[in-house]
Amino acid sequence: MNARTRSRRRGLLAIAAAVPLTLSAAGIAVADTVTAPTTQASDTAELPWMDTSLSPEQRSDLLVDALTLEQKVQQLHGSSAPTPELLPECNGTNSSGGYGTFRNVTGIPELGIPTFRITNGPVGVGYGDCTPQEPATALPVALALAAGFDPDLAYQFGDLAGQESRTLGLHEFEAPGINLARIANGGRNFEYFGEDPYLSGVIAAAEVKGVQDNDVIAMAKHYVLNDQEKDRGNVSVEVDESVLHELYLLPFEMAVKDGDLGSIMCSYNKIDGVYSCENDYTLTTVLRDMWDFEGYVQSDFGATHSTAPSLNAGMDLEMQSGRYMTMANIEAALADGSLTMATIDQALDRRYTQMFKYGIFDRPITRAPISPENGQVAREIGEQTSVLLKNEGDFLPLDAEVGTIALIGQSTYVDQAVAGGGGSSRVVPTYTVDALEGLENALAELGSDATVNKVTVEKDLSNLDAAVAAASEADVVVVMAGLVTAEGRDQLTADNKPILNLPDNQDALISAVAAANASTAVVLKDGDPVLMPWLDEVPSVLEAWNPGQEDGNVVANLLFGLANPSGKLPVTYPASVDETPTAGNEAAYPGLDLDGVRNSRGNLTVDVVRYEEGREMGYRWYDANDVEPQFSFGHGLSYTDFEISKLTVTPKVQDGTKAIKVQFFVENTGDVAGAEVPQVYLGLPESANQPPKRLVGFDKVELKPGEKQHVSITIDPAASNHPLSVWDAEADAWTTPEGEFDVYVGNSSDNITLQETVTVRTPAGR
């Protein structure tokens, strides 16, 4: 935006009447936008930016022109104070462990600027601008959503989150989280979409659309390279530029270009020694100049470290409160020439344009309780995203006439719903369904007389004998086990070694129970890949993730076949802690201490993490190094069987600009309805110096028994994921190599059943 001379205008805005509420098709109480008050002619004369006939850009320009410097500064940062007398019911005491402080940018009523109210995501409406925290639908975690391999499901997820944000009078939903699961023990992996940038980008873009179709601004986070929680506020990440673009920036690029993303959150970490929130390369060169991003950049809470450098680099809003965006700091920066008024105006203009675009200035803040019926959506998502990892001898689904069931596990996993991980994403559910209630609901639906004997096992296994006795007397055993991770910490030992085992003696519990009764199914409820030393001791393992508030119903419906598992792993499950891309390389993870500085707890801090594995992250590393994982990326079984056949790929020879059409058939060869996810991978020419293959397409196909469907997946060279290209750091551009491209089709990264070849010859090479 060109520098402009800003005039100062003031005006008055009458307090608008409350907007009536209606129920959406999903049963969610939302503000009725049809009856929203219309700006009167007298209002637009005093406040011309309130004229809804103008474009968002025009309205924003008019508003920014009208602000005094003091008002501008106040609008450059958030507030940790309660929303003013507007919502007195939200001004309670914060008892939520530090995450539930208020999130807003205080409005200026006389100028028609509403208080901008923010909520965290990404697993439902989390900690936001109300204390005590308001109930919302606790959805399955984001890692589970990625396991759905289904953009329509991701849209539904985002739509629900957007509707509930709107219902609670909120304007910005801090999600999706699209950092990659570079390490298997990441404390925040549950908030993200796994290890593959293409899958992450597809799911993120769909979720963004769902959120923003409710006139709520979606915010992708944490931009960028915040791929570990260990010393996230201190660490500097060093990564090859090509790897940065091909892996870690790619899902953000897809969210911007395919999702029309409204906002981005810059992260805590440094990038090559420069804090993310003042990094000109990522915030301006990449985000604005390369991707044409038109939204605004908000800092993570406390991630701002400067005034002029942050604004000049492209950060637009400091959260949570104004530590650096203060009147004294701004005036000093203007005085010494390190900051211009045009840059300040630009930061405000970017946010106001999005606020006008999504009608935030034009509707009063109205609020209503969340409908408990929304939990049905959480259940449906949970059923479609759970992954059947193992099912030896078709042990699952369980027979409704099983007789007696021993339900065994620690309290966290059997006595309550596992509604999500720890930290700022926590949702207060509208209700919960625990494991026993879910089993009883499923048995009642099936008309079964089976009985369930629940044994809650102590973490120290002091009552293990009772669990073993119950297992030995039951017809079948269901063990609920898992892991609840949290923001701010990875799973590490005291000497910084990654932990991938289930905590609290759960491995020993499973082995003991399985020894007592071979008819044992294990249900995992976690947000990270885990090791399974007991895997050969049980016939079936179901990965249910942290399933959300409908936990009990989700798991029981899957166990008894009322729903058919169709999820696929969005992360690789390693066979051992030593068989991971960063194992044995302290520089790669958790990082190196370079100066002996200790934090407030007396621990040495991490100064630098070097992504020395390069492109070989996730399944790419397993492919490149011929290492067999415990379970591969894309793996997932079903209660039926599928066959993928008759692959055709066209055109076979091209110049790198034409779309490649990959066609095949998928047939349900089993006895029950189910869904398969055929996956298309591309192997680039050897000259590209890439891992063996990358995911470039997938489709979720639902089929009845005996049904056969023709599937067509297009690999478009011009798509936002650059499927045929690599990043050329010298040219600062994507380039397509010449040579043979291998097209692979299968139902997991290590189960490729069909293959064809395409030749790319650039015009100069003909």
GIUR-V74689 format. One record per helix or strand of 2 or more residues. SS is the DSSP state (alpha for helix, beta for strand). FROM is the first residue (numbers start at 1). TO is the last residue. If there is no record, write none. Layout:
ss=SS from=FROM to=TO
ss=SS from=FROM to=TO
This chain:
ss=beta from=21 to=23
ss=beta from=29 to=31
ss=alpha from=33 to=35
ss=alpha from=41 to=46
ss=alpha from=48 to=50
ss=alpha from=56 to=66
ss=alpha from=69 to=74
ss=alpha from=85 to=90
ss=beta from=104 to=105
ss=alpha from=109 to=111
ss=beta from=116 to=120
ss=alpha from=142 to=147
ss=alpha from=151 to=167
ss=beta from=172 to=174
ss=alpha from=189 to=191
ss=alpha from=197 to=212
ss=beta from=217 to=223
ss=beta from=236 to=238
ss=alpha from=241 to=248
ss=alpha from=250 to=259
ss=beta from=263 to=266
ss=beta from=270 to=271
ss=beta from=274 to=275
ss=alpha from=276 to=278
ss=alpha from=280 to=290
ss=beta from=296 to=299
ss=alpha from=308 to=313
ss=beta from=317 to=318
ss=alpha from=327 to=336
ss=alpha from=341 to=357
ss=alpha from=372 to=385
ss=beta from=387 to=391
ss=alpha from=392 to=394
ss=beta from=404 to=409
ss=alpha from=411 to=414
ss=alpha from=435 to=446
ss=beta from=451 to=456
ss=alpha from=464 to=473
ss=beta from=476 to=482
ss=alpha from=506 to=516
ss=beta from=520 to=525
ss=alpha from=535 to=537
ss=beta from=540 to=543
ss=alpha from=551 to=559
ss=beta from=608 to=610
ss=alpha from=619 to=624
ss=beta from=642 to=650
ss=beta from=653 to=654
ss=beta from=660 to=668
ss=beta from=674 to=683
ss=alpha from=686 to=688
ss=beta from=694 to=703
ss=beta from=708 to=715
ss=beta from=725 to=728
ss=beta from=733 to=736
ss=beta from=739 to=746
ss=beta from=752 to=760
ss=alpha from=763 to=765
